[in-house]
Amino acid sequence: AQSVAQPEDQVNVAEGNPLTVKCTYSVSGNPYLFWYVQYPNRGLQFLLKYITGDNLVKGSYGFEAEFNKSQTSFHLKKPSALVSDSALYFCAASDDKIIFGKGTRLHILP
Amino acid sequence: GAVVSQHPSWVICKSGTSVKIECRSLDFQATTMFWYRQFPKQSLMLMATSNEGSKATYEQGVEKDKFLINHASLTLSTLTVTSAHPEDSSFYICSAQSVRGGQQFFGPGTRLTVL
């Protein structure tokens, strides 16, 4: 079955430190890959997507994600975390139908 | 884990007809449900936020008279596409946010094809 996995329920990072939120996928073909962010009581907001080309994708709010085909991963990264980055992050893959990971709660410690 | 269902999973209708899509939280109460639209290989687009017992809040550019949302109970929200046209063909996804913690759970989606 096709799936997207986010192995960490929560990630804690000190403000100013680099952050990584992990995502791996098991989807046939060459899916498009997405990261979304959800703030409390709000709908998802699009951060970035990978289609083809450069494996490092830059997105909103200073986030970037690295596509690794051999590891079927698409980890979200940011060089220096802000307290305001604290939110719920979802990874998704779409070939025809979009499939979501279960989400990772990112907590940035001041 | 929490489960969100959508019914139907797919529907084909004629242009001009109305289609109702149901979103249910099966094992938890959801004060807030979100409705999204997605085209193949495209990003999700948030259409509206639905809070139980109150009117939905629509995103800019989404016609509220065309996409009627009702959230009558803590476990059910419905999206009715009125007078559907071929350009309404899309994949519609709902998500439900539990009362506690704000975790959002996604339904499997409904594929609408308007002929």
Interface residues (C-beta under 8 A of the other chain):
Chain A: Y32 F34 Y36 Q38 P40 N41 R42 G43 L44 F46 K49 I51 L88 F90 A92 S94 D95 D96 K97 I98 F100 K102 G103
Chain B: G1 T32 F34 Y36 Q38 P40 K41 Q42 S43 L44 L46 T49 E59 F91 I93 S95 Q97 G102 Q103 Q104 F106 G109 R111
